[in-house]
Amino acid sequence: MTEQEQLPDPEYLLKILKTLMPFGKYKDRLLMDLPETYICWFSRKGFPEGSLRGCSSEESYC
């Protein structure tokens, strides 16, 4: 796999940066502003069905 094939789509990354958390403690906050520990917790627990599921990746750094 080439380096270009490994990089995420820039337009998709911008979409994620502008997405608001739809529920919970951090509702209406930008996803990029969520604490890393919260994102890692979700990654381990499993993202809920819906629009956030596409934000997770096959490889996690958590």
Sine and cosine of phi, psi and omega as CSV:
sin_phi,cos_phi,sin_psi,cos_psi,sin_omega,cos_omega
0.00,0.00,0.73,-0.69,0.00,-1.00
-0.98,0.19,0.28,-0.96,0.01,-1.00
-0.87,0.49,-0.63,0.78,0.01,-1.00
-0.88,0.47,-0.61,0.79,0.00,-1.00
-0.94,0.34,-0.40,0.91,-0.01,-1.00
-0.99,0.11,-0.38,0.93,-0.04,-1.00
-0.97,0.25,0.65,-0.76,0.06,-1.00
-0.93,0.36,0.37,-0.93,0.04,-1.00
-0.92,0.40,0.85,-0.52,-0.03,-1.00
-0.84,0.54,-0.61,0.79,0.01,-1.00
-0.91,0.42,-0.62,0.79,0.04,-1.00
-0.92,0.40,-0.65,0.76,0.04,-1.00
-0.89,0.46,-0.66,0.75,0.05,-1.00
-0.90,0.44,-0.62,0.79,0.04,-1.00
-0.88,0.47,-0.69,0.72,0.02,-1.00
-0.89,0.45,-0.67,0.74,-0.01,-1.00
-0.87,0.50,-0.50,0.86,-0.04,-1.00
-1.00,-0.09,0.04,1.00,-0.04,-1.00
-0.99,0.11,0.68,-0.73,0.06,-1.00
-1.00,-0.06,0.59,-0.81,0.09,-1.00
-0.90,0.44,0.83,-0.56,-0.13,-0.99
-0.99,0.10,-0.11,0.99,-0.09,-1.00
-0.34,-0.94,0.11,-0.99,0.16,-0.99
0.98,0.20,-0.25,-0.97,-0.07,-1.00
-0.82,0.57,-0.57,0.82,-0.06,-1.00
-0.96,-0.28,0.43,0.90,0.01,-1.00
-0.79,0.61,0.66,-0.75,0.03,-1.00
0.94,0.34,0.25,0.97,0.14,-0.99
-0.98,-0.17,0.52,-0.85,0.07,-1.00
-0.90,0.44,0.64,-0.77,0.01,-1.00
-0.85,0.53,-0.58,0.82,-0.02,-1.00
-0.93,0.37,-0.27,0.96,0.00,-1.00
-1.00,-0.10,-0.01,1.00,0.00,-1.00
-0.96,0.27,0.56,-0.83,0.03,-1.00
-0.88,0.47,0.61,-0.79,-0.01,-1.00
-0.85,0.53,-0.61,0.79,-0.01,-1.00
-0.88,0.47,-0.56,0.83,0.02,-1.00
-0.93,0.37,-0.69,0.72,0.03,-1.00
-0.90,0.44,-0.67,0.74,0.02,-1.00
-0.90,0.43,-0.64,0.77,0.04,-1.00
-0.87,0.50,-0.73,0.69,0.04,-1.00
-0.88,0.47,-0.64,0.77,-0.01,-1.00
-0.88,0.47,-0.67,0.75,0.02,-1.00
-0.95,0.31,-0.65,0.76,-0.05,-1.00
-0.96,0.29,-0.58,0.81,-0.08,-1.00
0.94,-0.33,0.79,-0.62,0.00,-1.00
-0.94,0.34,0.61,-0.79,0.01,-1.00
-0.93,0.36,0.33,-0.94,0.07,-1.00
-0.87,0.50,0.54,-0.84,0.03,-1.00
0.86,-0.51,-0.38,-0.93,-0.16,-0.99
-0.92,0.39,-0.45,0.89,-0.02,-1.00
-0.97,0.25,-0.37,0.93,-0.04,-1.00
-0.85,0.52,-0.59,0.81,0.01,-1.00
-0.94,0.35,-0.23,0.97,0.00,-1.00
-0.99,0.15,-0.28,0.96,0.00,-1.00
-0.99,0.14,0.38,-0.92,0.03,-1.00
-0.86,-0.50,0.26,-0.97,0.03,-1.00
-0.90,0.43,-0.60,0.80,0.00,-1.00
-0.97,-0.26,0.82,-0.57,-0.02,-1.00
-0.95,-0.32,0.55,-0.83,0.07,-1.00
-0.99,-0.15,0.05,1.00,-0.03,-1.00
-1.00,0.04,0.00,0.00,0.00,0.00
